[in-house]
Every structure is written in C-alpha cells, then in structure tokens.
Amino acid sequence: MKTPEEIHATLRQLMSEMFELAPEDINLNANLNKDLDIDSIDAVDLMVRLRNIVGKRINPEDFKNARTIQDVVDVIYRINEA
C-alpha cells in the first residue's frame, strides 16, 4: 500500500470483509458513521487491522478525527510516508 489508490483499494476490501459492506459504498466521500454505520468500536477494530497491515503504529488521535474514507486514506498515506 504505497499510493492513495492502493490504500483505498485495501481499505475497501478490508471494510467489505469486516463489516459486510458493499465495496461500491466504500468511496472516498463516504462518511464513516452516517453512510457506513461505523461506530467507535468498529473504528478501533479497523485501526488494529490497518496497523497489522501497514506494520506501523497509528496515532489514535489521527484516526479519531477521521470522518470519511478519504480521511482514513490520508492518515495511512502519511504513516507510510513517515
């Protein structure tokens, strides 16, 4: 997962499996809570799975501020760049 597009594709696959969401619903503008019904517990589970995939620590504050799929992609992209 190096490019934002690769991160989005991985995120789409992961969220589809974890939360039984339709992949087409996991677009960059989708709101995690309102559109995808991802609550705080789900977000923690997602963060743990993403940390295992990227192999780096994810700052909970960065993830806590994520509201859309684009926000999550940006957080993971910044972590990969660090």
PDB file of N, CA, C and O in Angstrom:
ATOM      1  N   MET A   1       0.841  -1.186   0.000  1.00  0.00           N
ATOM      2  CA  MET A   1       0.000   0.000   0.000  1.00  0.00           C
ATOM      3  C   MET A   1       0.883   1.246   0.000  1.00  0.00           C
ATOM      4  O   MET A   1       1.300   1.734   1.050  1.00  0.00           O
ATOM      5  N   LYS A   2       1.148   1.732  -1.171  1.00  0.00           N
ATOM      6  CA  LYS A   2       2.012   2.904  -1.262  1.00  0.00           C
ATOM      7  C   LYS A   2       1.264   4.133  -1.743  1.00  0.00           C
ATOM      8  O   LYS A   2       1.444   5.220  -1.195  1.00  0.00           O
ATOM      9  N   THR A   3       0.435   3.979  -2.748  1.00  0.00           N
ATOM     10  CA  THR A   3      -0.294   5.131  -3.279  1.00  0.00           C
ATOM     11  C   THR A   3      -1.656   5.253  -2.586  1.00  0.00           C
ATOM     12  O   THR A   3      -2.158   4.283  -2.019  1.00  0.00           O
ATOM     13  N   PRO A   4      -2.247   6.443  -2.637  1.00  0.00           N
ATOM     14  CA  PRO A   4      -3.597   6.585  -2.077  1.00  0.00           C
ATOM     15  C   PRO A   4      -4.595   5.622  -2.726  1.00  0.00           C
ATOM     16  O   PRO A   4      -5.505   5.133  -2.058  1.00  0.00           O
ATOM     17  N   GLU A   5      -4.431   5.352  -4.003  1.00  0.00           N
ATOM     18  CA  GLU A   5      -5.332   4.428  -4.696  1.00  0.00           C
ATOM     19  C   GLU A   5      -5.187   3.012  -4.147  1.00  0.00           C
ATOM     20  O   GLU A   5      -6.185   2.315  -3.961  1.00  0.00           O
ATOM     21  N   GLU A   6      -3.955   2.582  -3.887  1.00  0.00           N
ATOM     22  CA  GLU A   6      -3.723   1.255  -3.313  1.00  0.00           C
ATOM     23  C   GLU A   6      -4.278   1.167  -1.891  1.00  0.00           C
ATOM     24  O   GLU A   6      -4.837   0.145  -1.494  1.00  0.00           O
ATOM     25  N   ILE A   7      -4.117   2.244  -1.136  1.00  0.00           N
ATOM     26  CA  ILE A   7      -4.645   2.280   0.229  1.00  0.00           C
ATOM     27  C   ILE A   7      -6.162   2.177   0.186  1.00  0.00           C
ATOM     28  O   ILE A   7      -6.759   1.426   0.958  1.00  0.00           O
ATOM     29  N   HIS A   8      -6.783   2.927  -0.711  1.00  0.00           N
ATOM     30  CA  HIS A   8      -8.246   2.893  -0.829  1.00  0.00           C
ATOM     31  C   HIS A   8      -8.721   1.499  -1.221  1.00  0.00           C
ATOM     32  O   HIS A   8      -9.708   1.006  -0.673  1.00  0.00           O
ATOM     33  N   ALA A   9      -8.036   0.861  -2.157  1.00  0.00           N
ATOM     34  CA  ALA A   9      -8.425  -0.492  -2.585  1.00  0.00           C
ATOM     35  C   ALA A   9      -8.317  -1.473  -1.424  1.00  0.00           C
ATOM     36  O   ALA A   9      -9.205  -2.305  -1.235  1.00  0.00           O
ATOM     37  N   THR A  10      -7.254  -1.387  -0.653  1.00  0.00           N
ATOM     38  CA  THR A  10      -7.079  -2.267   0.500  1.00  0.00           C
ATOM     39  C   THR A  10      -8.143  -1.987   1.555  1.00  0.00           C
ATOM     40  O   THR A  10      -8.717  -2.909   2.134  1.00  0.00           O
ATOM     41  N   LEU A  11      -8.397  -0.719   1.792  1.00  0.00           N
ATOM     42  CA  LEU A  11      -9.411  -0.322   2.763  1.00  0.00           C
ATOM     43  C   LEU A  11     -10.792  -0.811   2.336  1.00  0.00           C
ATOM     44  O   LEU A  11     -11.572  -1.289   3.159  1.00  0.00           O
ATOM     45  N   ARG A  12     -11.084  -0.687   1.055  1.00  0.00           N
ATOM     46  CA  ARG A  12     -12.375  -1.146   0.532  1.00  0.00           C
ATOM     47  C   ARG A  12     -12.541  -2.650   0.764  1.00  0.00           C
ATOM     48  O   ARG A  12     -13.595  -3.103   1.211  1.00  0.00           O
ATOM     49  N   GLN A  13     -11.505  -3.409   0.462  1.00  0.00           N
ATOM     50  CA  GLN A  13     -11.567  -4.861   0.638  1.00  0.00           C
ATOM     51  C   GLN A  13     -11.697  -5.221   2.121  1.00  0.00           C
ATOM     52  O   GLN A  13     -12.519  -6.061   2.491  1.00  0.00           O
ATOM     53  N   LEU A  14     -10.898  -4.595   2.949  1.00  0.00           N
ATOM     54  CA  LEU A  14     -10.894  -4.874   4.382  1.00  0.00           C
ATOM     55  C   LEU A  14     -12.247  -4.546   5.017  1.00  0.00           C
ATOM     56  O   LEU A  14     -12.801  -5.354   5.762  1.00  0.00           O
ATOM     57  N   MET A  15     -12.768  -3.367   4.719  1.00  0.00           N
ATOM     58  CA  MET A  15     -14.037  -2.956   5.317  1.00  0.00           C
ATOM     59  C   MET A  15     -15.203  -3.790   4.794  1.00  0.00           C
ATOM     60  O   MET A  15     -16.161  -4.060   5.517  1.00  0.00           O
ATOM     61  N   SER A  16     -15.108  -4.185   3.551  1.00  0.00           N
ATOM     62  CA  SER A  16     -16.138  -5.040   2.975  1.00  0.00           C
ATOM     63  C   SER A  16     -16.200  -6.366   3.718  1.00  0.00           C
ATOM     64  O   SER A  16     -17.283  -6.871   4.015  1.00  0.00           O
ATOM     65  N   GLU A  17     -15.033  -6.928   4.017  1.00  0.00           N
ATOM     66  CA  GLU A  17     -14.955  -8.199   4.742  1.00  0.00           C
ATOM     67  C   GLU A  17     -15.350  -8.039   6.209  1.00  0.00           C
ATOM     68  O   GLU A  17     -16.133  -8.831   6.732  1.00  0.00           O
ATOM     69  N   MET A  18     -14.813  -7.024   6.866  1.00  0.00           N
ATOM     70  CA  MET A  18     -15.032  -6.851   8.300  1.00  0.00           C
ATOM     71  C   MET A  18     -16.471  -6.469   8.645  1.00  0.00           C
ATOM     72  O   MET A  18     -17.038  -6.964   9.619  1.00  0.00           O
ATOM     73  N   PHE A  19     -17.051  -5.587   7.839  1.00  0.00           N
ATOM     74  CA  PHE A  19     -18.340  -5.007   8.202  1.00  0.00           C
ATOM     75  C   PHE A  19     -19.463  -5.370   7.234  1.00  0.00           C
ATOM     76  O   PHE A  19     -20.568  -4.834   7.313  1.00  0.00           O
ATOM     77  N   GLU A  20     -19.162  -6.282   6.328  1.00  0.00           N
ATOM     78  CA  GLU A  20     -20.149  -6.750   5.350  1.00  0.00           C
ATOM     79  C   GLU A  20     -20.790  -5.587   4.594  1.00  0.00           C
ATOM     80  O   GLU A  20     -22.009  -5.517   4.441  1.00  0.00           O
ATOM     81  N   LEU A  21     -19.935  -4.679   4.128  1.00  0.00           N
ATOM     82  CA  LEU A  21     -20.378  -3.531   3.347  1.00  0.00           C
ATOM     83  C   LEU A  21     -20.181  -3.818   1.869  1.00  0.00           C
ATOM     84  O   LEU A  21     -19.289  -4.577   1.489  1.00  0.00           O
ATOM     85  N   ALA A  22     -21.009  -3.215   1.046  1.00  0.00           N
ATOM     86  CA  ALA A  22     -20.824  -3.328  -0.402  1.00  0.00           C
ATOM     87  C   ALA A  22     -19.608  -2.496  -0.793  1.00  0.00           C
ATOM     88  O   ALA A  22     -19.525  -1.325  -0.422  1.00  0.00           O
ATOM     89  N   PRO A  23     -18.656  -3.078  -1.539  1.00  0.00           N
ATOM     90  CA  PRO A  23     -17.443  -2.339  -1.905  1.00  0.00           C
ATOM     91  C   PRO A  23     -17.726  -0.994  -2.576  1.00  0.00           C
ATOM     92  O   PRO A  23     -16.994  -0.028  -2.361  1.00  0.00           O
ATOM     93  N   GLU A  24     -18.776  -0.928  -3.381  1.00  0.00           N
ATOM     94  CA  GLU A  24     -19.079   0.325  -4.079  1.00  0.00           C
ATOM     95  C   GLU A  24     -19.538   1.422  -3.121  1.00  0.00           C
ATOM     96  O   GLU A  24     -19.488   2.602  -3.470  1.00  0.00           O
ATOM     97  N   ASP A  25     -19.985   1.054  -1.920  1.00  0.00           N
ATOM     98  CA  ASP A  25     -20.383   2.047  -0.920  1.00  0.00           C
ATOM     99  C   ASP A  25     -19.182   2.671  -0.219  1.00  0.00           C
ATOM    100  O   ASP A  25     -19.303   3.720   0.414  1.00  0.00           O
ATOM    101  N   ILE A  26     -18.026   2.028  -0.333  1.00  0.00           N
ATOM    102  CA  ILE A  26     -16.825   2.484   0.371  1.00  0.00           C
ATOM    103  C   ILE A  26     -16.041   3.408  -0.570  1.00  0.00           C
ATOM    104  O   ILE A  26     -14.927   3.096  -0.990  1.00  0.00           O
ATOM    105  N   ASN A  27     -16.651   4.541  -0.883  1.00  0.00           N
ATOM    106  CA  ASN A  27     -15.993   5.518  -1.759  1.00  0.00           C
ATOM    107  C   ASN A  27     -15.336   6.593  -0.903  1.00  0.00           C
ATOM    108  O   ASN A  27     -15.599   6.689   0.296  1.00  0.00           O
ATOM    109  N   LEU A  28     -14.500   7.384  -1.512  1.00  0.00           N
ATOM    110  CA  LEU A  28     -13.701   8.355  -0.763  1.00  0.00           C
ATOM    111  C   LEU A  28     -14.539   9.375  -0.001  1.00  0.00           C
ATOM    112  O   LEU A  28     -14.101   9.880   1.032  1.00  0.00           O
ATOM    113  N   ASN A  29     -15.721   9.682  -0.486  1.00  0.00           N
ATOM    114  CA  ASN A  29     -16.566  10.684   0.173  1.00  0.00           C
ATOM    115  C   ASN A  29     -17.490  10.106   1.225  1.00  0.00           C
ATOM    116  O   ASN A  29     -18.185  10.853   1.914  1.00  0.00           O
ATOM    117  N   ALA A  30     -17.513   8.779   1.364  1.00  0.00           N
ATOM    118  CA  ALA A  30     -18.423   8.139   2.318  1.00  0.00           C
ATOM    119  C   ALA A  30     -18.051   8.519   3.748  1.00  0.00           C
ATOM    120  O   ALA A  30     -16.891   8.433   4.150  1.00  0.00           O
ATOM    121  N   ASN A  31     -19.053   8.937   4.499  1.00  0.00           N
ATOM    122  CA  ASN A  31     -18.869   9.256   5.906  1.00  0.00           C
ATOM    123  C   ASN A  31     -18.899   7.945   6.689  1.00  0.00           C
ATOM    124  O   ASN A  31     -19.810   7.133   6.530  1.00  0.00           O
ATOM    125  N   LEU A  32     -17.896   7.755   7.530  1.00  0.00           N
ATOM    126  CA  LEU A  32     -17.768   6.501   8.263  1.00  0.00           C
ATOM    127  C   LEU A  32     -19.007   6.203   9.103  1.00  0.00           C
ATOM    128  O   LEU A  32     -19.503   5.077   9.100  1.00  0.00           O
ATOM    129  N   ASN A  33     -19.504   7.196   9.814  1.00  0.00           N
ATOM    130  CA  ASN A  33     -20.632   6.965  10.704  1.00  0.00           C
ATOM    131  C   ASN A  33     -21.966   7.046   9.975  1.00  0.00           C
ATOM    132  O   ASN A  33     -22.773   6.122  10.066  1.00  0.00           O
ATOM    133  N   LYS A  34     -22.204   8.116   9.267  1.00  0.00           N
ATOM    134  CA  LYS A  34     -23.518   8.345   8.653  1.00  0.00           C
ATOM    135  C   LYS A  34     -23.794   7.423   7.476  1.00  0.00           C
ATOM    136  O   LYS A  34     -24.892   6.880   7.358  1.00  0.00           O
ATOM    137  N   ASP A  35     -22.804   7.241   6.601  1.00  0.00           N
ATOM    138  CA  ASP A  35     -23.023   6.446   5.391  1.00  0.00           C
ATOM    139  C   ASP A  35     -22.747   4.957   5.586  1.00  0.00           C
ATOM    140  O   ASP A  35     -23.428   4.111   5.006  1.00  0.00           O
ATOM    141  N   LEU A  36     -21.736   4.642   6.412  1.00  0.00           N
ATOM    142  CA  LEU A  36     -21.293   3.253   6.531  1.00  0.00           C
ATOM    143  C   LEU A  36     -21.639   2.622   7.884  1.00  0.00           C
ATOM    144  O   LEU A  36     -21.406   1.431   8.090  1.00  0.00           O
ATOM    145  N   ASP A  37     -22.184   3.405   8.791  1.00  0.00           N
ATOM    146  CA  ASP A  37     -22.595   2.918  10.104  1.00  0.00           C
ATOM    147  C   ASP A  37     -21.428   2.312  10.894  1.00  0.00           C
ATOM    148  O   ASP A  37     -21.582   1.300  11.577  1.00  0.00           O
ATOM    149  N   ILE A  38     -20.265   2.953  10.785  1.00  0.00           N
ATOM    150  CA  ILE A  38     -19.080   2.525  11.533  1.00  0.00           C
ATOM    151  C   ILE A  38     -19.070   3.296  12.853  1.00  0.00           C
ATOM    152  O   ILE A  38     -18.951   4.521  12.862  1.00  0.00           O
ATOM    153  N   ASP A  39     -19.196   2.568  13.969  1.00  0.00           N
ATOM    154  CA  ASP A  39     -19.182   3.231  15.271  1.00  0.00           C
ATOM    155  C   ASP A  39     -17.762   3.217  15.841  1.00  0.00           C
ATOM    156  O   ASP A  39     -16.832   2.748  15.184  1.00  0.00           O
ATOM    157  N   SER A  40     -17.597   3.723  17.049  1.00  0.00           N
ATOM    158  CA  SER A  40     -16.259   3.841  17.637  1.00  0.00           C
ATOM    159  C   SER A  40     -15.603   2.487  17.865  1.00  0.00           C
ATOM    160  O   SER A  40     -14.388   2.363  17.709  1.00  0.00           O
ATOM    161  N   ILE A  41     -16.371   1.479  18.228  1.00  0.00           N
ATOM    162  CA  ILE A  41     -15.823   0.131  18.427  1.00  0.00           C
ATOM    163  C   ILE A  41     -15.332  -0.426  17.094  1.00  0.00           C
ATOM    164  O   ILE A  41     -14.248  -1.003  17.015  1.00  0.00           O
ATOM    165  N   ASP A  42     -16.139  -0.249  16.047  1.00  0.00           N
ATOM    166  CA  ASP A  42     -15.734  -0.693  14.706  1.00  0.00           C
ATOM    167  C   ASP A  42     -14.465   0.028  14.264  1.00  0.00           C
ATOM    168  O   ASP A  42     -13.577  -0.574  13.663  1.00  0.00           O
ATOM    169  N   ALA A  43     -14.388   1.327  14.567  1.00  0.00           N
ATOM    170  CA  ALA A  43     -13.226   2.112  14.172  1.00  0.00           C
ATOM    171  C   ALA A  43     -11.951   1.601  14.848  1.00  0.00           C
ATOM    172  O   ALA A  43     -10.889   1.559  14.228  1.00  0.00           O
ATOM    173  N   VAL A  44     -12.060   1.217  16.107  1.00  0.00           N
ATOM    174  CA  VAL A  44     -10.897   0.658  16.812  1.00  0.00           C
ATOM    175  C   VAL A  44     -10.480  -0.663  16.168  1.00  0.00           C
ATOM    176  O   VAL A  44      -9.291  -0.897  15.950  1.00  0.00           O
ATOM    177  N   ASP A  45     -11.450  -1.525  15.864  1.00  0.00           N
ATOM    178  CA  ASP A  45     -11.148  -2.791  15.192  1.00  0.00           C
ATOM    179  C   ASP A  45     -10.459  -2.545  13.852  1.00  0.00           C
ATOM    180  O   ASP A  45      -9.497  -3.229  13.503  1.00  0.00           O
ATOM    181  N   LEU A  46     -10.958  -1.572  13.115  1.00  0.00           N
ATOM    182  CA  LEU A  46     -10.366  -1.232  11.819  1.00  0.00           C
ATOM    183  C   LEU A  46      -8.945  -0.720  11.991  1.00  0.00           C
ATOM    184  O   LEU A  46      -8.052  -1.089  11.228  1.00  0.00           O
ATOM    185  N   MET A  47      -8.734   0.124  12.984  1.00  0.00           N
ATOM    186  CA  MET A  47      -7.403   0.674  13.231  1.00  0.00           C
ATOM    187  C   MET A  47      -6.400  -0.442  13.554  1.00  0.00           C
ATOM    188  O   MET A  47      -5.266  -0.421  13.077  1.00  0.00           O
ATOM    189  N   VAL A  48      -6.823  -1.403  14.359  1.00  0.00           N
ATOM    190  CA  VAL A  48      -5.948  -2.529  14.714  1.00  0.00           C
ATOM    191  C   VAL A  48      -5.582  -3.328  13.457  1.00  0.00           C
ATOM    192  O   VAL A  48      -4.416  -3.667  13.249  1.00  0.00           O
ATOM    193  N   ARG A  49      -6.571  -3.623  12.632  1.00  0.00           N
ATOM    194  CA  ARG A  49      -6.307  -4.378  11.396  1.00  0.00           C
ATOM    195  C   ARG A  49      -5.393  -3.602  10.449  1.00  0.00           C
ATOM    196  O   ARG A  49      -4.504  -4.183   9.826  1.00  0.00           O
ATOM    197  N   LEU A  50      -5.610  -2.296  10.342  1.00  0.00           N
ATOM    198  CA  LEU A  50      -4.760  -1.479   9.476  1.00  0.00           C
ATOM    199  C   LEU A  50      -3.333  -1.417  10.008  1.00  0.00           C
ATOM    200  O   LEU A  50      -2.374  -1.446   9.237  1.00  0.00           O
ATOM    201  N   ARG A  51      -3.199  -1.331  11.326  1.00  0.00           N
ATOM    202  CA  ARG A  51      -1.862  -1.313  11.922  1.00  0.00           C
ATOM    203  C   ARG A  51      -1.114  -2.602  11.580  1.00  0.00           C
ATOM    204  O   ARG A  51       0.083  -2.568  11.293  1.00  0.00           O
ATOM    205  N   ASN A  52      -1.810  -3.730  11.610  1.00  0.00           N
ATOM    206  CA  ASN A  52      -1.180  -5.003  11.257  1.00  0.00           C
ATOM    207  C   ASN A  52      -0.767  -5.030   9.795  1.00  0.00           C
ATOM    208  O   ASN A  52       0.250  -5.630   9.448  1.00  0.00           O
ATOM    209  N   ILE A  53      -1.543  -4.388   8.939  1.00  0.00           N
ATOM    210  CA  ILE A  53      -1.238  -4.376   7.517  1.00  0.00           C
ATOM    211  C   ILE A  53      -0.063  -3.453   7.212  1.00  0.00           C
ATOM    212  O   ILE A  53       0.853  -3.838   6.485  1.00  0.00           O
ATOM    213  N   VAL A  54      -0.080  -2.240   7.759  1.00  0.00           N
ATOM    214  CA  VAL A  54       0.989  -1.283   7.448  1.00  0.00           C
ATOM    215  C   VAL A  54       2.245  -1.516   8.280  1.00  0.00           C
ATOM    216  O   VAL A  54       3.331  -1.065   7.916  1.00  0.00           O
ATOM    217  N   GLY A  55       2.091  -2.225   9.401  1.00  0.00           N
ATOM    218  CA  GLY A  55       3.258  -2.540  10.219  1.00  0.00           C
ATOM    219  C   GLY A  55       3.803  -1.360  11.003  1.00  0.00           C
ATOM    220  O   GLY A  55       4.932  -1.399  11.491  1.00  0.00           O
ATOM    221  N   LYS A  56       3.001  -0.311  11.122  1.00  0.00           N
ATOM    222  CA  LYS A  56       3.422   0.867  11.875  1.00  0.00           C
ATOM    223  C   LYS A  56       2.303   1.277  12.812  1.00  0.00           C
ATOM    224  O   LYS A  56       1.132   0.973  12.582  1.00  0.00           O
ATOM    225  N   ARG A  57       2.683   1.969  13.868  1.00  0.00           N
ATOM    226  CA  ARG A  57       1.707   2.453  14.849  1.00  0.00           C
ATOM    227  C   ARG A  57       0.854   3.555  14.233  1.00  0.00           C
ATOM    228  O   ARG A  57       1.357   4.437  13.537  1.00  0.00           O
ATOM    229  N   ILE A  58      -0.435   3.486  14.501  1.00  0.00           N
ATOM    230  CA  ILE A  58      -1.357   4.521  14.050  1.00  0.00           C
ATOM    231  C   ILE A  58      -1.749   5.344  15.272  1.00  0.00           C
ATOM    232  O   ILE A  58      -2.231   4.795  16.263  1.00  0.00           O
ATOM    233  N   ASN A  59      -1.546   6.645  15.207  1.00  0.00           N
ATOM    234  CA  ASN A  59      -1.893   7.525  16.303  1.00  0.00           C
ATOM    235  C   ASN A  59      -3.417   7.545  16.457  1.00  0.00           C
ATOM    236  O   ASN A  59      -4.117   7.958  15.533  1.00  0.00           O
ATOM    237  N   PRO A  60      -3.934   7.113  17.590  1.00  0.00           N
ATOM    238  CA  PRO A  60      -5.392   7.091  17.779  1.00  0.00           C
ATOM    239  C   PRO A  60      -6.056   8.441  17.549  1.00  0.00           C
ATOM    240  O   PRO A  60      -7.190   8.497  17.074  1.00  0.00           O
ATOM    241  N   GLU A  61      -5.367   9.529  17.878  1.00  0.00           N
ATOM    242  CA  GLU A  61      -5.939  10.866  17.669  1.00  0.00           C
ATOM    243  C   GLU A  61      -6.154  11.158  16.185  1.00  0.00           C
ATOM    244  O   GLU A  61      -7.167  11.749  15.810  1.00  0.00           O
ATOM    245  N   ASP A  62      -5.210  10.749  15.344  1.00  0.00           N
ATOM    246  CA  ASP A  62      -5.366  10.951  13.903  1.00  0.00           C
ATOM    247  C   ASP A  62      -6.570  10.176  13.397  1.00  0.00           C
ATOM    248  O   ASP A  62      -7.366  10.682  12.606  1.00  0.00           O
ATOM    249  N   PHE A  63      -6.688   8.959  13.858  1.00  0.00           N
ATOM    250  CA  PHE A  63      -7.785   8.116  13.400  1.00  0.00           C
ATOM    251  C   PHE A  63      -9.118   8.591  13.974  1.00  0.00           C
ATOM    252  O   PHE A  63     -10.151   8.501  13.312  1.00  0.00           O
ATOM    253  N   LYS A  64      -9.089   9.092  15.196  1.00  0.00           N
ATOM    254  CA  LYS A  64     -10.307   9.573  15.846  1.00  0.00           C
ATOM    255  C   LYS A  64     -10.912  10.745  15.078  1.00  0.00           C
ATOM    256  O   LYS A  64     -12.132  10.907  15.054  1.00  0.00           O
ATOM    257  N   ASN A  65     -10.073  11.555  14.457  1.00  0.00           N
ATOM    258  CA  ASN A  65     -10.541  12.720  13.715  1.00  0.00           C
ATOM    259  C   ASN A  65     -11.013  12.381  12.308  1.00  0.00           C
ATOM    260  O   ASN A  65     -11.563  13.243  11.622  1.00  0.00           O
ATOM    261  N   ALA A  66     -10.811  11.152  11.869  1.00  0.00           N
ATOM    262  CA  ALA A  66     -11.228  10.742  10.526  1.00  0.00           C
ATOM    263  C   ALA A  66     -12.747  10.648  10.464  1.00  0.00           C
ATOM    264  O   ALA A  66     -13.378   9.991  11.293  1.00  0.00           O
ATOM    265  N   ARG A  67     -13.311  11.302   9.488  1.00  0.00           N
ATOM    266  CA  ARG A  67     -14.761  11.279   9.306  1.00  0.00           C
ATOM    267  C   ARG A  67     -15.169  10.563   8.025  1.00  0.00           C
ATOM    268  O   ARG A  67     -16.263  10.006   7.943  1.00  0.00           O
ATOM    269  N   THR A  68     -14.296  10.578   7.034  1.00  0.00           N
ATOM    270  CA  THR A  68     -14.610   9.974   5.732  1.00  0.00           C
ATOM    271  C   THR A  68     -13.557   8.940   5.368  1.00  0.00           C
ATOM    272  O   THR A  68     -12.512   8.839   6.010  1.00  0.00           O
ATOM    273  N   ILE A  69     -13.852   8.182   4.336  1.00  0.00           N
ATOM    274  CA  ILE A  69     -12.867   7.224   3.828  1.00  0.00           C
ATOM    275  C   ILE A  69     -11.617   7.969   3.374  1.00  0.00           C
ATOM    276  O   ILE A  69     -10.504   7.488   3.585  1.00  0.00           O
ATOM    277  N   GLN A  70     -11.782   9.132   2.756  1.00  0.00           N
ATOM    278  CA  GLN A  70     -10.625   9.928   2.332  1.00  0.00           C
ATOM    279  C   GLN A  70      -9.740  10.279   3.521  1.00  0.00           C
ATOM    280  O   GLN A  70      -8.515  10.238   3.408  1.00  0.00           O
ATOM    281  N   ASP A  71     -10.336  10.621   4.652  1.00  0.00           N
ATOM    282  CA  ASP A  71      -9.564  10.932   5.863  1.00  0.00           C
ATOM    283  C   ASP A  71      -8.724   9.725   6.291  1.00  0.00           C
ATOM    284  O   ASP A  71      -7.558   9.879   6.652  1.00  0.00           O
ATOM    285  N   VAL A  72      -9.308   8.540   6.252  1.00  0.00           N
ATOM    286  CA  VAL A  72      -8.583   7.322   6.636  1.00  0.00           C
ATOM    287  C   VAL A  72      -7.440   7.071   5.654  1.00  0.00           C
ATOM    288  O   VAL A  72      -6.326   6.749   6.068  1.00  0.00           O
ATOM    289  N   VAL A  73      -7.706   7.215   4.371  1.00  0.00           N
ATOM    290  CA  VAL A  73      -6.657   7.049   3.352  1.00  0.00           C
ATOM    291  C   VAL A  73      -5.518   8.027   3.629  1.00  0.00           C
ATOM    292  O   VAL A  73      -4.348   7.648   3.565  1.00  0.00           O
ATOM    293  N   ASP A  74      -5.848   9.269   3.932  1.00  0.00           N
ATOM    294  CA  ASP A  74      -4.812  10.284   4.199  1.00  0.00           C
ATOM    295  C   ASP A  74      -3.970   9.914   5.414  1.00  0.00           C
ATOM    296  O   ASP A  74      -2.750  10.075   5.387  1.00  0.00           O
ATOM    297  N   VAL A  75      -4.601   9.420   6.482  1.00  0.00           N
ATOM    298  CA  VAL A  75      -3.865   9.021   7.692  1.00  0.00           C
ATOM    299  C   VAL A  75      -2.887   7.894   7.362  1.00  0.00           C
ATOM    300  O   VAL A  75      -1.717   7.951   7.741  1.00  0.00           O
ATOM    301  N   ILE A  76      -3.367   6.873   6.657  1.00  0.00           N
ATOM    302  CA  ILE A  76      -2.499   5.732   6.311  1.00  0.00           C
ATOM    303  C   ILE A  76      -1.388   6.175   5.369  1.00  0.00           C
ATOM    304  O   ILE A  76      -0.254   5.713   5.496  1.00  0.00           O
ATOM    305  N   TYR A  77      -1.688   7.049   4.439  1.00  0.00           N
ATOM    306  CA  TYR A  77      -0.678   7.538   3.495  1.00  0.00           C
ATOM    307  C   TYR A  77       0.438   8.291   4.252  1.00  0.00           C
ATOM    308  O   TYR A  77       1.623   8.093   3.983  1.00  0.00           O
ATOM    309  N   ARG A  78       0.041   9.147   5.192  1.00  0.00           N
ATOM    310  CA  ARG A  78       1.036   9.887   5.979  1.00  0.00           C
ATOM    311  C   ARG A  78       1.904   8.931   6.795  1.00  0.00           C
ATOM    312  O   ARG A  78       3.110   9.146   6.912  1.00  0.00           O
ATOM    313  N   ILE A  79       1.311   7.885   7.358  1.00  0.00           N
ATOM    314  CA  ILE A  79       2.065   6.909   8.139  1.00  0.00           C
ATOM    315  C   ILE A  79       3.088   6.206   7.248  1.00  0.00           C
ATOM    316  O   ILE A  79       4.233   6.002   7.650  1.00  0.00           O
ATOM    317  N   ASN A  80       2.672   5.841   6.046  1.00  0.00           N
ATOM    318  CA  ASN A  80       3.578   5.163   5.117  1.00  0.00           C
ATOM    319  C   ASN A  80       4.715   6.068   4.680  1.00  0.00           C
ATOM    320  O   ASN A  80       5.821   5.595   4.413  1.00  0.00           O
ATOM    321  N   GLU A  81       4.452   7.360   4.605  1.00  0.00           N
ATOM    322  CA  GLU A  81       5.476   8.323   4.178  1.00  0.00           C
ATOM    323  C   GLU A  81       6.487   8.611   5.281  1.00  0.00           C
ATOM    324  O   GLU A  81       7.611   9.028   5.002  1.00  0.00           O
ATOM    325  N   ALA A  82       6.094   8.390   6.529  1.00  0.00           N
ATOM    326  CA  ALA A  82       6.964   8.729   7.666  1.00  0.00           C
ATOM    327  C   ALA A  82       8.127   7.774   7.775  1.00  0.00           C
ATOM    328  O   ALA A  82       8.957   7.912   8.674  1.00  0.00           O
TER     329      ALA A  82
END
